[in-house]
Amino acid sequence: RVLFRSLAQQGQFQEAIQHLLPLTQKFPRSQEVWSAVGRVYYRQGDYARGAEALERAISIDPDDPKLHFQLKQCYQRLQRVADARREESIGQYHKERRWEGATVREYLRLNPSMQTQIRSIPVLPLRKE
């Protein structure tokens, strides 16, 4: 992780990709690996490949708002306006949902007697379990 990040920061994108692509074969269900590939392609200016890698990362973890933000950036560069807007909306939804969950958890921690009184509204995740 540190190696390819360092290479990308130094502008050595091809070298970073050469280290990352074998990891996509070894860990094909790793959201982190696909996200890193997408970020390196984006920084290299290869927005189409960056979008493909980030789409793969989102297929693994569709609830991560950072991935949707990064994919939105690729789509903007590719002038895919409708896709960029969709990713922005999805990312914002997940970001707000995480914030709401943290707020409720903190409230319940400070007010333990409320735990029996609160009934949560079920929210179904986008990922298939």
VOPAGU-2260 file (C-alpha; in pm, 1 decimal, decimal comma):
REM VOPAGU-2260
SITE   aa  ch    i         X         Y         Z
SITE  ARG   A    0       0,0       0,0       0,0
SITE  VAL   A    1     272,5     243,8      98,9
SITE  LEU   A    2     481,9     156,6    -207,1
SITE  PHE   A    3     220,3     231,2    -472,5
SITE  ARG   A    4     101,9     541,2    -285,7
SITE  SER   A    5     459,1     667,8    -277,6
SITE  LEU   A    6     506,5     588,8    -646,6
SITE  ALA   A    7     183,6     767,1    -739,8
SITE  GLN   A    8     278,6    1072,1    -531,7
SITE  GLN   A    9     607,3    1087,0    -720,6
SITE  GLY   A   10     420,5    1076,1   -1051,0
SITE  GLN   A   11     539,4     723,0   -1129,0
SITE  PHE   A   12     194,0     604,1   -1228,7
SITE  GLN   A   13     299,6     318,2   -1454,6
SITE  GLU   A   14     514,5     168,0   -1182,0
SITE  ALA   A   15     227,9     199,6    -933,0
SITE  ILE   A   16     -11,0      28,2   -1175,6
SITE  GLN   A   17     243,5    -249,7   -1235,0
SITE  HIS   A   18     241,8    -320,2    -861,1
SITE  LEU   A   19    -135,5    -291,5    -824,9
SITE  LEU   A   20    -263,8    -496,2   -1118,3
SITE  PRO   A   21    -124,6    -827,6    -989,1
SITE  LEU   A   22    -302,4    -754,2    -660,8
SITE  THR   A   23    -634,2    -731,7    -847,1
SITE  GLN   A   24    -575,7   -1091,0    -960,0
SITE  LYS   A   25    -471,1   -1207,9    -616,0
SITE  PHE   A   26    -748,6   -1017,2    -432,5
SITE  PRO   A   27   -1030,3    -968,9    -686,9
SITE  ARG   A   28   -1286,0    -888,8    -412,5
SITE  SER   A   29   -1071,4    -621,9    -245,1
SITE  GLN   A   30   -1242,1    -285,3    -257,3
SITE  GLU   A   31    -917,7    -124,0    -137,7
SITE  VAL   A   32    -712,4    -262,4    -426,1
SITE  TRP   A   33    -965,3    -161,4    -692,9
SITE  SER   A   34   -1004,6     180,7    -533,8
SITE  ALA   A   35    -627,4     231,9    -539,7
SITE  VAL   A   36    -613,8     129,0    -906,9
SITE  GLY   A   37    -891,3     376,1    -984,2
SITE  ARG   A   38    -717,6     660,2    -801,6
SITE  VAL   A   39    -386,9     596,1    -979,0
SITE  TYR   A   40    -554,0     587,6   -1320,7
SITE  TYR   A   41    -738,3     909,0   -1232,8
SITE  ARG   A   42    -415,7    1084,3   -1131,9
SITE  GLN   A   43    -256,3     956,3   -1452,3
SITE  GLY   A   44    -537,7    1116,2   -1651,2
SITE  ASP   A   45    -683,9     785,8   -1769,0
SITE  TYR   A   46   -1035,9     861,9   -1648,2
SITE  ALA   A   47   -1206,5     579,0   -1836,3
SITE  ARG   A   48    -989,0     312,3   -1672,9
SITE  GLY   A   49   -1018,0     492,2   -1342,3
SITE  ALA   A   50   -1396,6     478,6   -1369,2
SITE  GLU   A   51   -1387,8     107,0   -1454,9
SITE  ALA   A   52   -1174,2      28,3   -1150,7
SITE  LEU   A   53   -1390,9     240,3    -921,2
SITE  GLU   A   54   -1707,1      78,6   -1057,8
SITE  ARG   A   55   -1552,1    -254,8    -963,3
SITE  ALA   A   56   -1472,8    -124,6    -613,6
SITE  ILE   A   57   -1832,0      -3,1    -574,8
SITE  SER   A   58   -1963,8    -342,0    -682,8
SITE  ILE   A   59   -1777,4    -481,3    -380,3
SITE  ASP   A   60   -1870,8    -204,2    -134,3
SITE  PRO   A   61   -2161,5       5,3    -265,8
SITE  ASP   A   62   -2211,2     182,8      68,4
SITE  ASP   A   63   -1876,6     369,6      72,6
SITE  PRO   A   64   -1937,0     741,8       1,6
SITE  LYS   A   65   -1570,0     803,1     -83,9
SITE  LEU   A   66   -1587,2     559,6    -374,8
SITE  HIS   A   67   -1892,9     735,1    -515,8
SITE  PHE   A   68   -1717,8    1071,1    -484,1
SITE  GLN   A   69   -1409,8     940,1    -665,7
SITE  LEU   A   70   -1622,3     784,8    -940,8
SITE  LYS   A   71   -1812,2    1113,5    -973,2
SITE  GLN   A   72   -1481,2    1288,0   -1039,3
SITE  CYS   A   73   -1395,0    1042,2   -1316,7
SITE  TYR   A   74   -1737,7    1084,5   -1474,6
SITE  GLN   A   75   -1703,0    1463,1   -1461,3
SITE  ARG   A   76   -1371,5    1443,9   -1647,2
SITE  LEU   A   77   -1533,9    1212,3   -1901,6
SITE  GLN   A   78   -1822,7    1462,9   -1933,2
SITE  ARG   A   79   -2072,4    1198,2   -1825,6
SITE  VAL   A   80   -2284,3    1454,0   -1644,0
SITE  ALA   A   81   -2585,0    1233,6   -1561,3
SITE  ASP   A   82   -2359,2     959,6   -1422,8
SITE  ALA   A   83   -2162,9    1213,9   -1217,9
SITE  ARG   A   84   -2482,1    1354,8   -1068,5
SITE  ARG   A   85   -2605,7    1006,5    -984,1
SITE  GLU   A   86   -2281,3     919,5    -804,6
SITE  GLU   A   87   -2290,1    1249,3    -618,4
SITE  SER   A   88   -2643,2    1175,3    -496,0
SITE  ILE   A   89   -2559,8     820,0    -392,1
SITE  GLY   A   90   -2241,9     932,0    -216,2
SITE  GLN   A   91   -2427,7    1207,5     -31,5
SITE  TYR   A   92   -2696,1     961,0      79,2
SITE  HIS   A   93   -2437,3     723,6     225,9
SITE  LYS   A   94   -2242,7    1006,4     387,0
SITE  GLU   A   95   -2556,9    1138,1     558,5
SITE  ARG   A   96   -2661,9     789,1     662,0
SITE  ARG   A   97   -2325,2     729,9     830,5
SITE  TRP   A   98   -2350,8    1063,6    1009,4
SITE  GLU   A   99   -2706,1     988,0    1126,6
SITE  GLY   A  100   -2600,4     647,3    1258,3
SITE  ALA   A  101   -2312,8     799,7    1452,7
SITE  THR   A  102   -2541,8    1066,1    1596,3
SITE  VAL   A  103   -2798,4     811,4    1712,3
SITE  ARG   A  104   -2528,4     589,6    1865,5
SITE  GLU   A  105   -2384,9     885,5    2058,3
SITE  TYR   A  106   -2731,3     990,3    2176,4
SITE  LEU   A  107   -2807,1     638,3    2298,6
SITE  ARG   A  108   -2472,2     619,3    2472,2
SITE  LEU   A  109   -2553,6     938,1    2661,8
SITE  ASN   A  110   -2917,5     837,0    2720,5
SITE  PRO   A  111   -2921,2     459,8    2776,9
SITE  SER   A  112   -3281,9     461,8    2901,1
SITE  MET   A  113   -3392,5     564,2    2551,2
SITE  GLN   A  114   -3265,0     242,8    2391,4
SITE  THR   A  115   -3587,6      60,9    2469,6
SITE  GLN   A  116   -3800,9     351,1    2345,0
SITE  ILE   A  117   -3639,6     403,8    2005,6
SITE  ARG   A  118   -3756,9     190,8    1718,2
SITE  SER   A  119   -3538,1     225,1    1414,8
SITE  ILE   A  120   -3668,0     249,8    1063,2
SITE  PRO   A  121   -3522,1     -37,5     863,2
SITE  VAL   A  122   -3279,3      74,4     593,7
SITE  LEU   A  123   -3177,9    -191,0     347,4
SITE  PRO   A  124   -2816,8    -181,7     227,8
SITE  LEU   A  125   -2744,6    -164,2    -143,9
SITE  ARG   A  126   -2494,0    -446,7    -127,6
SITE  LYS   A  127   -2609,2    -802,9    -170,3
SITE  GLU   A  128   -2527,4   -1014,4     131,1
